[in-house]
Amino acid sequence: MALAGFHRDALHGREARLASIGAEIGRVRECAGAPHSVAEAALALVRRHIYDLEGLSAGAIAAASLWLAAYREHGMLIRLANAAGAAVEGVKNAARRMRA
């Protein structure tokens, strides 16, 4: 019984984290001028790697997933990091975790 409650709470936490990151992806995409299709691909990438991204900020995750979805365009990395308020190295670290 206790395990079922723990699983339900953990799932709810995961869904809340995904919603938070999804909102950040939308905000960062708009600020950086990335296409909408890139945001959809970025969110799919985050869903696949949500457990690998523990401890990272939503901004760094959003910028990294958008950067990877935009085929690692270098100028886009800097724009995304600035829009997310994250350091370029933080974005690269999050991208490394998603590629692993």
Beta strands, then each sheet from edge to edge (+ up, - down):
end
